[in-house]
Each structure stands twice: as structure tokens, then as C-alpha cells.
Amino acid sequence: MTPLIEARELVRLYPGVRAVDGISFMVEKGQCYGLLGPNGAGKTTTLEMLEGIQTPTSGAVYFEGQPLSRAHAERIGIQFQATALQEFQTVGESLDMFASLYRQSADRNELIRLCNLADILNRDTRKLSGGQRQRLLLAIALVNEPQLVFLDEPTTGLDPQARRNFWGLIERVRRLGTTVILTTHYMEEAERLCDRIAIVDHGRIIAEGSPEALVRQHFPARVIRLPDTAWPDHASLPEGALVGNGEIELYAEDVSRMLAELEHIGADLTELRVATPNLEDLFLKLTGHALRT
Ligand SMILES: Nc1ncnc2c1ncn2[C@@H]1O[C@H](COP(=O)(O)OP(=O)(O)OP(=O)(O)O)[C@@H](O)[C@H]1O
């Protein structure tokens, strides 16, 4: 199947900076694809090349197998990090103004319902909370009923509740069949929303795949911890076990089997914990530095 959009060997140079250094990936119709990486990794620059806003220094973007052109602009929607909303406009007026820029526009009432804007339609756009502003910016990105919507760090700066609400909204947009490409530096966001992610660092993709598969591939073993007092005196510790700070740490690729063995030797499992590595751990492992630096 032809991917909806494809980045092929994208490079973007600025004076003294290789902002994007050879990025390739494909996004299928209906997928949610995430570019995950720290500040300055090259996510926004990559997105802007996919959107047609920036010209690659080399490489190319293909939309349904064709080189990206102006004709594709009608089929994409963009939620910018900081779209300058017009002053002295209400939410409703702002929506109408953006809708008037396109030949085809979404049903107004459906868009208002989808993005939960009914209660703030008459509010001045300067008086919106962070979450309300992001909802309006998303509605604006969807105003032309795009097949593909780009969200650049859509929840940066939102409080945890507003972030979760926004995730619910993106899930609704996906259920309508819209393809989503987003950038984020929240691994929880990528894990929750994305079918596939590319981990970007220094302008390159250092790992790509579904969040679960990436974590499984790089961390086949789960960490099992239990207090050292829980270990029966007669039993010897398995190879590779670590003891310290009053705890025993064991590694298991098959957690159920390890639990059965522990039960068999008579270990006290009351305070046992199983730690599951996440994308943050993966990022640290791959790059040697934390995601939020
Ligand atoms: N117009 C520009 N001129 C010069 N350098 C730029 C320009 N835009 C971006 N850069 C540099 O390119 C690199 C990648 O920036 P980019 O904004 O794409 O990263 P990012 O991953 O989106 O970061 P953030 O999460 O902060 O938005 C950075 O080093 C940045 O300083």
C-alpha cells in the first residue's frame, strides 16, 4: 500500500547547524505517528518540511507517492506551536475566518462538538486558558477537513488534566479516520497516542517502531524487586541477581515463570514489584541522556 506521506532522506542545514540530518519514514493512512525527542532534536524542522513550509536542503517528501506540491495544502491541517490568533475576535469568529480561507470546510457544528468549543464560542481568544486555546487551534487545523493533521507539541505547557483531555480529543479525531503526525517530548503522550514513533536525536532517527515493540526489543527482561527478607534462607540467588539497599533485584524475560519459581522456593511475594521500562528508559539507553534536557 502506498503510504499517505513519506519522508525520504530529509536534510535541512542552517548556518552551522545540521537541524535534520537524513530522516526517512513513512506514515500509513489512519495512523498516528509521533516524532519524539528533546528540545532542538529537529522535530519541528522535520514537520515543517512534511507540511511544505520549509524546503529540504536535500531529500524529498512524497504525498500518496507524488512529490509534495501546493495542491496538497488543501488536504493537510496544521496546528502550530503558537498560531497568532487574530486580536479582538471570539472563538466562533476565529473559526469562521479560517473556514473562509478554504474551498471546502468542515461542518461548523460538528467541529464545535468535536473540539468541545460550545461553551467558549463567544469568548475573546485572548481570554482562553491553555487547554481552551489548544482546542481552538486544533479546530482551526481541522477546519478544511484534512486527511492528515500535524500537531507540533500540542500539549506542551498544559496541566496534566488539560493534557489528558486533549489526548481524548486526538483519539476522537483519529476515530474519524484522520491521519495524525505529532511531535512531543512527553513519552507518556507518545505511548498513549501513537501507533508508531520515531525517536529523534541530533537530527537523526535513532529508533523507530511501535512504542511497545521498541521497549520490548531493547529491554527484553523485566525487573522484579522484593525485600531481601522475603528470600528464603535455604535458596541460592539466581545468576545476575543484585542485592543492595535491603532489596533483591532479579531480571526475567518470562515474568510468569519467574513468579512460579519464586513461589516454588517459598519466597514471600507480598511486597514484590515488577518494573516495566518505558520510552524514557529507552531514550536514556539509546542516547545516554534523558529525554527532557
Ligand atoms: N530558522 C533557524 N535558523 C537557524 N537554526 C535553526 C532554525 N530553526 C531551527 N534551528 C536549529 O535547528 C535545530 C533543530 O530545531 P527544531 O526546532 O527543529 O528542534 P525541535 O526538536 O523541534 O525542538 P523543540 O522541541 O524545541 O521545538 C536546533 O539546533 C535549532 O536551534
The ligand as a MOL file (V3000), in Angstrom:
LIG
                    3D

  0  0  0     0  0            999 V3000
M  V30 BEGIN CTAB
M  V30 COUNTS 31 33 0 0 0
M  V30 BEGIN ATOM
M  V30 1 N 15.4900 29.1890 11.4190 0
M  V30 2 C 16.5410 28.6250 12.0270 0
M  V30 3 N 17.7890 29.1280 11.8920 0
M  V30 4 C 18.8430 28.5390 12.4730 0
M  V30 5 N 18.7900 27.4240 13.2430 0
M  V30 6 C 17.5750 26.8920 13.4260 0
M  V30 7 C 16.3850 27.4400 12.8290 0
M  V30 8 N 15.3200 26.6720 13.1900 0
M  V30 9 C 15.8160 25.6840 13.9770 0
M  V30 10 N 17.1480 25.8140 14.1170 0
M  V30 11 C 18.0390 24.9080 14.8700 0
M  V30 12 O 17.8570 23.5970 14.3490 0
M  V30 13 C 17.8710 22.6360 15.4000 0
M  V30 14 C 16.5670 21.8370 15.3890 0
M  V30 15 O 15.4830 22.7040 15.7610 0
M  V30 16 P 13.9700 22.2090 15.8260 0
M  V30 17 O 13.1360 23.4050 16.2060 0
M  V30 18 O 13.6190 21.5140 14.5870 0
M  V30 19 O 14.0190 21.1830 17.0120 0
M  V30 20 P 12.8310 20.5680 17.8680 0
M  V30 21 O 13.1780 19.1510 18.0780 0
M  V30 22 O 11.5370 20.8620 17.2200 0
M  V30 23 O 12.9250 21.3520 19.2160 0
M  V30 24 P 11.7480 21.9580 20.1450 0
M  V30 25 O 11.2150 20.8020 20.9100 0
M  V30 26 O 12.4880 22.9370 20.9970 0
M  V30 27 O 10.7340 22.6100 19.2360 0
M  V30 28 C 18.1200 23.4100 16.6760 0
M  V30 29 O 19.5030 23.3780 16.9420 0
M  V30 30 C 17.6580 24.7970 16.3350 0
M  V30 31 O 18.3620 25.7600 17.1020 0
M  V30 END ATOM
M  V30 BEGIN BOND
M  V30 1 1 1 2
M  V30 2 1 2 3
M  V30 3 2 2 7
M  V30 4 2 3 4
M  V30 5 1 4 5
M  V30 6 2 5 6
M  V30 7 1 6 7
M  V30 8 1 6 10
M  V30 9 1 7 8
M  V30 10 2 8 9
M  V30 11 1 9 10
M  V30 12 1 10 11
M  V30 13 1 11 12
M  V30 14 1 11 30
M  V30 15 1 12 13
M  V30 16 1 13 14
M  V30 17 1 13 28
M  V30 18 1 14 15
M  V30 19 1 15 16
M  V30 20 2 16 17
M  V30 21 1 16 18
M  V30 22 1 16 19
M  V30 23 1 19 20
M  V30 24 2 20 21
M  V30 25 1 20 22
M  V30 26 1 20 23
M  V30 27 1 23 24
M  V30 28 2 24 25
M  V30 29 1 24 26
M  V30 30 1 24 27
M  V30 31 1 28 29
M  V30 32 1 28 30
M  V30 33 1 30 31
M  V30 END BOND
M  V30 END CTAB
M  END
